[in-house]
Amino acid sequence: MIPAMEAGTGILEAIAAHPSERKPEVVPVWARYDGASGHFRLDWSVLEGIRRAGMEPVIYAESQPMTPQGILAGEHDDAFRLLAARSRGAAIRIFHECNGGLFPWGKWPIPQMKNVFHYVGELFHAEGARLIYCVSARGKRGDDMLDRYPGGDVVDIVAFDEFRRSNSERLPPLQWAWTTQRLASTGKPVWVCETGAEAVTTNRGLWMASLKDVAGVAAILIFDFRIVFPHEGQTLVDDWRWNKAMIRQWNLLPA
C-alpha cells in the first residue's frame, strides 16, 4: 500500500508569514496519476505561485497504477507529454526510490526499469522538461543505487531520499558522504529530494542546521508531510512536518 500524505504548513504560507527570511530556491509540487482521466493531477496554480515567488518548482510525480509493460507500449505517452509540456521546463521526479521495496516500481526487474526510465526521459526531453533519477539511500541490500540508471542522455539530475528516525544516527554530512559520492560519479547535479527528522528527536534542530554543511549536494528539499501507513496490523504515523519557525533554518544550499 502506498502511504497517504497530507500537506504540512505549506511553503508559500510559511514564506508569507516570514517575508524577511531567505526563501528556499527549489520547492516540490506533488502530481498523481489519475487512471480515470488518464492524466496526472496537480495544482498548477501552486506551481505557478512558486515561480512568481522567485523559486524553482520541481514536480514529484506518482505513477501508480501504471505498469512497465503499459508504459513501454505507449499507453501513457499522452499523460507524460502533457505533464512535461505544462511543467514549462521543470524538473520531474518519477519512479522515486527505484532501488527500494516500498513502491511498485522498486520491484520491477532492473533491465525493465532502466528501459522505462529511458523511455519516459525521452518523452520529457521532447517537451522541454528534465528528468530526476532518485534512489533511496537505504535501498535493497546488495543493490547498487546506479543499477537502474538509464544514462546521462536522458537524466538531468540524480537524487536520493533519506530520513532521520533515531538520535543514534550520524548527522547528514557524514551519513550521506558515500551516497553523494556515488551519485556524483554520473557527472550530474546531486539533489536530496526528501529528508527530514522526526519531531520526537531531541536533536532535530541540530540535524536541520547540519544540512548546510553537506558537501557535493546542489539542493536539499525538506519533506513537509505527515504520513499515515499500515504496518503489521497497526496504523503508524511519521510526522515530518516543519513549523513556521523552521523557515529560519532554510539556509540549505551550499555556496
Number of C-alpha atoms within 10 A of each C-alpha: 9 12 13 11 12 12 13 15 14 14 19 15 11 18 17 12 13 15 10 9 15 13 20 20 18 18 20 24 16 17 21 14 21 16 13 6 9 14 20 18 16 17 10 13 9 14 21 16 13 21 14 10 13 13 16 17 22 22 23 20 22 20 21 15 11 16 16 16 11 12 17 17 10 12 13 19 19 13 17 22 21 15 24 24 18 13 22 13 16 20 22 26 24 21 22 23 24 29 28 20 14 14 18 17 25 20 13 17 11 16 12 15 22 18 17 23 25 22 17 21 25 19 22 26 19 13 18 17 22 25 25 28 28 27 28 22 21 16 18 14 8 6 12 13 22 19 13 23 24 19 15 13 10 21 20 20 23 25 28 26 21 20 17 18 15 14 15 8 11 12 19 21 16 12 14 19 14 11 17 23 14 13 24 18 11 16 11 16 18 27 23 22 26 18 19 22 25 18 15 13 14 12 14 18 13 11 20 20 17 15 21 20 16 21 15 17 22 17 19 27 20 22 21 22 19 17 16 16 14 13 10 6 6 8 9 12 13 15 18 21 22 22 12 16 10 13 18 13 16 19 18 21 17 14 7
